[in-house]
Amino acid sequence: MVEENAKIKDVQFGEELSKRYLSYAMSTIVSRSLPDVRDGLKPVHRRLMYAMRQLHLDPKNGYKKCARVVGDVIGKYHPHGDSAVYGAMVRLAQDFSVRYPLVDGQGNFGNIDGDGAAAMRYTEAKLTDFAMDLMDGLNDDAVDFVDTYDGEDSEPAVMPAMVPNLLCNGSMGIAVGMATNIPPHNLSELSDALLYLIEHPDCDDEPLVRRLKGPDFPTGGVIVDSFETILNNYKQGKGNFRIRAKWTTEDLGHGQYQIVVTEIPYQVVKSKLIEKIAELLLNKKIPFLGDIRDESAQDIRIVLEPKNRTIDAAVLMEQLFRQTDMEAKFNMNMNVLDLDGVPRVMCIKEVLHDYLIHRNQVFLRKVNYRLGKINARLEILEGYLIAYLNLDEVIHIIRTEDEPKAKLMKTFKLTDNQTEAILNMKLRNLRKLDEEEINNEHKELLEEKAGLELLSRDENKRWEAIAEEIKRTKEKYGKKTALGRRRTEFAEVAEDIDVPLEAMIEKEPITVILSQKGWIRCLKGYADLAENFKFKEDDALAFAVHAQTTDKIVLLDNKGKFFNIAANDIPSGRGFGQPVRLMVDLGNNDEVVSMFVYEPGASYLIATDKAYGFVVDENHILAQTRNGRKIMNVVDNENVKFCVKMTGDYVAIVGENRKMLVFKAEEIPSMARGHGVLLQKYKDGHITDIQIFKGEEGFSYNRAGGISTEKELLTWLGHRAQVGKLVPFGFPKNNKFFKD
């Protein structure tokens, strides 16, 4: 019992939990989610490539079932589920997902419409030439091998990477607390940047980016960022690229035309894109578009028909760029494992530099491996030459001695390997012709050895040789080849095409109606605002305004929050509309106290029932979300009650005590947010009405028999926050300038 208790250790639960979670996080980061800067592969991709190589799925050989490959991967190298491994394999075969596919698939591997691949028992695959170049050198001791998870086999810790796969194909992954998203690039342009960095190791990022140019997505498209933006993204190792669909117009004769989209942004699902455009078309959100058709086969062909031939194609496309994924953003985050296996965000120069360091190490290991092979062969050849020079004596020793090996080693000072080679030599190899071949081979190997030893000693010579390798790779995957041509174009867009709101929405007159119970709807045309509109039982009119379908409707609630509703989003028809709370996040206990049409350049006096207020301009009443925008702060038992447009230079305020105060509007401060200042002083009661007017015109109010205007202001004229004087004779008994 004592021995068992001695094994128990007291630990802090929080500390132990943190350690174990950190271990899990690092395992996820290093072993699953982030690519290696050297070969650009995650472990699952590296193991897939190696397993396919072990199965001899070379480009020149036939295909094998994907199920066979996946079985080998999860059985020998990667202890994870088959669906995850097969999903990774499928992506490596999709020419719309990776710029330079590593897997040559046969069968259904999915498509750009978002359809998934067939089951792995139906599909077949083999490696591509690009994948073979990525693994070139595995047989030459170019990289270290590590034990597999069960210790029964070994696998490469990293690929030799004769091609810069990280930037060629990019990568995407989400780890614990970090993520990576690297765009693909053009191999020919990458080669130019690498060659420049070899010649100018101390260069800045700018000359590298000028040669790299920018991402080259497999689906093409057009990058519409300036060079300064692209350069800044690569300097920081993070940023975003704006990608637009590539389109052209086709002349149909008689002045008619149609727009044909031939390329869409990277990672955009074509079927969902068309569904979105069709939905907008149905809801009349793209009034310039008449119809859309998908005529795609192997290549993308989306046909857009304008409503009439007078519509500018650029304006129509600008609508689509703004409202759909015809324009998308690629958020770059070059978070990778560096040469030390540490995850960090790297700039473009650091990524290229670390890749070249890896290439140098791989090249040196291949040189040393070849030197070892040459030295071993030279040892054997030198033994053969000794045997040919002393052929008769060698034969005599072999025939007469009981231990010919020891005698040969002693007589001719041979090594063990040389003696074994001589003893294993066949009689047919004793011809004079074979002796000449051995002499020639010996001479050639000595020359090769001298060259390799020079490469091993001289780093400059190694960089020259690496540069030659890069040039050969550039030629193999050059822009003149189908695989190597640049697909993504560049087109700076300094300023967006000005598309007025009227172009986005059909401009029609409407009447917007809000009931006291909070139901909102609109009627076509300008209805009489004094009309008896129909409402649900126990409901009545609260506000009604004339507007256009292109307008914004502004609401203010009693807690000082502004909301915006697009007029074209308000339901129309003969019904009662819909609750306004479905369109904005109005509190359950809050109510709308003002509704009006947004007007650029206008300003408004907002005030509470306790007569506190300030002036706010139109820039501050626009809310970006349905949550609204808080403008006025209220205290307990206080509510916002008024929002009056500033149309004059004087303010008239009336309270429940029938006291009126007139003062200059300039005494009220303009604020973006706050509680405001006191407008009129009361001992008891609240404010009942406000009127903004021009001093020379006076204020107006309802009076028996009509409307009365008071231009003599001296009786009520004062300063803000004063009590005021009694209202004029005949002023309405409800203490409001005009009856509701």
Secondary structure, DSSP 8 states (H G I E B T S, - for coil): -HHHHHT-----HHHHHHHHHHHHHHHHIIIIIS-BTTT---HHHHHHHHHHHHTT--TTS--EEHHHHHHHIIIII--S-HHHHHHHHHHHH-TTT-SS-SEEEES----TTS-----TTT-EEEE-HHHHHHHTTGGGT-S-EEE-TTSSSEEESS---SS-HHHHH-EEEE-SS-EEEE----HHHHHHHHHHHHH-TT--HHHHHHHH-S---TT--EE---HHHHHHHHHHTEEEEEEE-EEEEEEEETTEEEEEEEE--TT--HHHHHHHHHHHHHTTS-TTEEEEEE--SSS--EEEEESSTTS-HHHHHHHHHHHSTTEEEEEEE-EEE-TTS-EEE--HHHHHHHHHHHHHHHHHHHHHHHHHHHHHHHHHHHHHHHHHHTHHHHHHHHHH-SSHHHHHHHHHT--HHHHHHHHT--GGGGSHHHHHHHHHHHHHHHHHHHHHHHHHH-HHHHHHHHHHHHHHHHHHT-TTSTTTS---EE---SS-----HHHHS---EEEEEEETTSEEEEEES---TTS-----TT--EEEEEEEETTSEEEEEETTSEEEEEEGGGS-BSSS--EEGGGTS---TT--EEEEEE--TT-EEEEEETTSEEEEEEGGGS--SSTT-EE-B---TT--EEEEEE--SSEEEEEETT-EEEEEEGGGS-B-SSB--EE-S--SSS-EEEEEEE-TTT-EEEEETTEEEEE---TTTB--TT---EE--TT--TTS-SS--
